[in-house]
Amino acid sequence: MEQKILLVDDERMITDVLEAYLLKEGYDVAKSDNGLDALRKAEAEKPDLIVLDLMLPDISGEEICRLLRKESDVPILMLTAKSGEDERINGIVMGADDYVTKPFSPREIVVRIGAILRRVRKAAPQREERLSFNNHELVLDLVKKEVTLHGEGISFTPIEYRLLSNMAKSPGRVYSRMDLLEKIQEDGFPYEGYERSIDTHIKNLRKKIEKDARGPKYILTVFGMGYKFGGTADDENASF
């Protein structure tokens, strides 16, 4: 399957030239010339890598990188006219995987993209990409972070998805509210809620995946202890 690259730069000539080089190498390409559109496309199109210019007309590249890192680990290659050491360090600290200063060679960008993607594939844990329950009634795609119920896609907040996916990885395991709070905050995810706020997120989650929220079969309450995932895993699922 073609890997998709999202090019984010307000200089049309740069994105057009990079697009031509990337298409020649077999990549799929999406383009954006501003920050708001880039964030929308990153969410909708799930690119495999983002080439991100730091100087955009509406939102800085640093801010876009920070917002993306709240919900995604998509590789980011930053482009900038700033060549100072501090700028390069700040880019990496923000979460970028690589940093290139302008002017640059399009061939170099293509080579760097390929190197980043190879590194990501090599570092990725070997695991089943999907979890399926109750004869494919509920399916979680752990790579795309998508969930379907009866074949229909369901929209979740990042917190709801983290709750569901972590519980679904270990059906039957009982999680206390503190356990779930810690799961939400893994990998630096910015969440400042408290234990009882978990109940509200569980309630909202049930509304989306349970036929009867008062008699749930997926997100079960274990009185005095917390919650557990009650779905029956299909045989194709990997163990975690």
C-alpha positions in Angstrom: 0.0 0.0 0.0 1.3 3.5 -0.8 2.6 5.5 2.1 1.0 9.0 2.4 3.1 12.1 2.9 1.5 15.3 4.1 3.4 18.4 2.9 2.7 21.6 4.9 4.3 24.8 3.5 2.8 28.1 2.4 5.3 28.3 -0.5 3.4 26.6 -3.3 6.6 26.0 -5.4 8.1 24.0 -2.6 5.2 21.7 -2.1 4.7 21.3 -5.9 8.4 20.3 -6.4 8.4 17.9 -3.4 5.1 16.4 -4.6 6.6 15.6 -8.0 9.7 13.9 -6.5 7.6 11.9 -4.0 5.1 10.8 -6.6 8.0 9.6 -8.7 9.1 7.5 -5.8 5.7 5.9 -5.3 4.4 7.9 -2.4 0.8 9.2 -2.1 0.9 13.0 -1.4 -1.4 15.4 0.3 -0.7 19.2 0.6 -1.6 22.1 2.9 -0.6 25.7 2.9 -1.7 26.6 6.5 -1.8 25.2 10.0 -5.5 24.8 10.5 -5.9 22.9 7.2 -2.8 20.8 8.1 -4.3 19.7 11.4 -7.6 18.8 9.7 -5.8 16.7 7.0 -3.5 15.0 9.6 -6.7 13.9 11.4 -8.7 12.9 8.4 -6.0 11.3 6.1 -3.7 9.7 8.7 -0.5 10.3 6.8 2.6 8.1 7.4 4.8 11.2 7.7 4.4 15.0 7.7 6.8 17.4 6.2 6.2 20.6 8.2 7.4 24.1 7.6 7.9 26.2 10.8 6.9 29.5 9.2 3.2 29.3 8.4 0.7 32.2 8.1 -1.7 31.2 10.9 -0.1 28.8 13.3 3.6 28.2 13.9 5.1 24.8 13.0 6.1 24.4 16.6 2.5 24.8 17.8 1.3 22.3 15.1 3.9 19.8 16.2 2.9 20.2 19.8 -0.8 19.7 19.0 0.0 16.7 16.9 2.1 15.1 19.6 -0.9 15.2 22.0 -2.7 12.6 19.9 -0.3 11.1 17.4 3.3 9.7 17.0 3.3 10.4 13.2 6.9 11.1 12.1 7.5 14.8 11.4 10.3 16.3 9.2 10.6 20.0 10.0 11.6 22.6 7.3 12.8 26.0 8.3 14.8 29.0 7.1 16.4 29.2 10.5 19.7 27.5 10.7 20.7 28.2 14.3 21.5 25.4 16.7 18.8 26.5 19.2 16.1 26.3 16.5 17.2 22.8 15.5 17.3 21.7 19.1 13.8 23.2 19.8 12.4 21.4 16.8 13.6 18.0 18.1 12.5 18.8 21.6 9.0 19.6 20.3 8.8 16.1 18.8 10.2 16.4 15.3 12.0 13.3 14.0 14.3 15.3 11.7 15.1 18.9 10.8 16.2 20.4 7.4 17.1 24.0 6.7 16.2 25.9 3.6 17.4 26.0 0.9 17.5 22.2 0.5 17.7 19.6 -2.2 14.4 17.8 -3.0 16.3 14.6 -3.4 17.7 15.0 0.1 14.2 15.4 1.5 13.1 12.2 -0.3 16.1 10.3 1.1 15.4 11.6 4.6 11.7 10.6 4.4 12.7 7.1 3.3 15.2 6.8 6.2 12.7 8.0 8.8 10.0 5.6 7.6 12.4 2.7 7.6 13.5 3.6 11.1 9.9 3.8 12.3 9.0 0.4 10.7 12.1 -1.2 12.3 11.3 0.3 15.7 7.6 -0.6 15.6 6.6 -3.5 18.0 5.6 -6.6 16.2 1.9 -6.9 17.1 -1.5 -7.6 15.7 -2.8 -4.3 14.2 -6.4 -5.1 15.0 -8.4 -6.3 17.9 -11.7 -8.0 17.1 -14.5 -9.0 19.5 -17.8 -10.9 19.5 -17.5 -12.1 15.9 -16.2 -8.8 14.5 -19.0 -6.8 16.1 -16.4 -4.5 17.7 -13.1 -3.9 15.9 -10.2 -1.7 17.0 -7.5 -0.8 14.5 -4.6 0.0 16.8 -2.4 1.6 14.1 -5.0 3.9 12.6 -6.7 4.4 16.0 -10.1 3.7 14.5 -13.0 1.8 16.0 -15.9 0.2 14.2 -19.1 -1.3 15.7 -21.3 -3.5 13.4 -19.1 -2.2 10.6 -19.8 1.5 11.3 -17.1 3.9 12.3 -17.3 5.5 15.7 -15.8 8.8 16.7 -14.1 9.0 20.1 -12.2 11.7 22.0 -8.5 10.9 22.5 -9.2 10.1 26.2 -12.1 7.7 25.3 -10.0 5.9 22.7 -7.1 5.5 25.2 -9.5 4.0 27.8 -11.1 1.6 25.3 -8.0 0.5 23.6 -6.0 -0.1 26.8 -8.9 -2.1 28.4 -9.5 -4.1 25.2 -5.9 -5.2 25.1 -6.5 -7.2 28.3 -10.1 -8.5 28.4 -11.2 -9.5 31.9 -8.5 -7.5 33.7 -9.9 -5.2 36.4 -8.6 -1.7 36.2 -9.0 0.7 39.2 -9.7 4.3 38.4 -6.1 5.1 39.2 -4.9 2.4 36.8 -7.0 4.0 34.0 -5.8 7.5 34.9 -2.2 6.3 34.6 -3.0 4.6 31.2 -4.4 7.8 29.9 -1.3 9.7 30.9 1.2 7.3 29.4 3.7 8.7 26.9 3.3 12.2 28.2 -0.4 12.6 27.2 -1.5 15.8 28.8 -4.5 15.0 31.1 -5.0 16.7 34.4 -8.2 15.0 35.5 -8.8 13.2 38.7 -9.8 9.6 39.5 -13.6 10.3 39.6 -13.5 12.0 36.2 -12.9 8.5 34.8 -16.5 7.7 35.6 -17.7 10.5 33.2 -15.5 9.2 30.4 -16.7 5.6 30.9 -20.3 6.8 30.8 -19.7 8.6 27.5 -17.8 5.6 26.1 -20.7 3.3 27.0 -23.2 5.6 25.2 -21.1 5.1 22.0 -20.5 1.3 22.0 -23.2 -0.3 24.2 -26.7 -1.2 22.9 -27.9 -0.8 26.5 -25.7 1.5 28.5 -27.4 0.4 31.7 -26.7 -3.3 30.9 -23.3 -3.1 29.2 -21.4 -6.1 27.7 -18.1 -4.3 26.9 -17.3 -1.9 29.6 -18.3 -3.6 32.9 -18.3 -2.2 36.4 -16.6 -4.2 39.1 -18.2 -2.9 42.2 -15.7 -1.6 44.7 -12.8 -2.1 42.4 -13.2 -0.3 39.0 -13.9 -1.5 35.5 -13.0 -4.3 33.0 -13.5 -5.0 29.4 -16.0 -7.9 28.9 -15.9 -8.5 25.1 -15.1 -12.0 23.9 -12.0 -11.8 21.8 -12.0 -13.4 18.4 -9.3 -16.1 17.7 -7.3 -13.8 15.4 -6.3 -11.4 18.1 -2.7 -11.3 19.4 -1.9 -11.5 23.0 -0.5 -8.5 24.8 
